[in-house]
Amino acid sequence: SGVMETSNDQAMVGVQNYLEKAAQNLKPTVPIKFYISSRTDAGVHALCNSAHLDIQRAPGKPAFNEKQLLRSLNYHLRPEPIRILNAYRVTNSFHSRFSALSRTYIYRLLMGCSHYSEIPVFEKDLCWAPGGGYLNVPAMQDAAQFLLGTHDFSTFRSLNSETASRSPIRTILQVDIRPSPGFLSHHYDHRGLEFWELKFRSRSFLYRQVRRMVGALVAVGQGKLTPHDIKELLEIKDSRAFPPNAMAPPSGLFLKSVEY
């Protein structure tokens, strides 16, 4: 249901709610708050996100070491698909969100499906299989080059109450489109399915920017847009100019890493 915490009256619960509930079992003297680096939406996955937190223990109690923190939090997160992978002691000036040098996202595409029922069951909700079979990958790779560098990405962001006041200028450091293995895919090679990964790296991204960039690149792969149309969309600088219904669904998107 997304990474950010939701209020008590909402039916859907965010990852942050689970983290803070688990942390309360550490018996801190002040409630623990997680400050999460990247605010992934509902339906989006994270191979590795990061957060920082402060723990105040009762007087005379020693500070937790990294291993104790790791084991204790994971013990209390057991029922959920959430894991603490590492813990580090950091300086007071560190901020998980604002200290990040870059973030890397992966988007997984599945080609060769003529119908959604052909998606392997173990890949359900972990990739996007656009209609129309195979995509023109060389055209997508040409189009991706227009996204590299520093641009006004107004056309490639969804607007919400928070984004309207933020600068639309972002610098895309890396865009790659490469073949990728699927889960157990060597067992169904005969079905002609192809997995591809689109990789994007930037210091930060606008709201739903990656999903819009993927959707536009897929439209190029389907022949609905030309590579040069991507350049024109950038130059228009208007979110309303983005092709209707072209945004990629959240299921194929993974936050791969946050770099410091």
Disulfide bonds with the S-S distance in Angstrom:
none
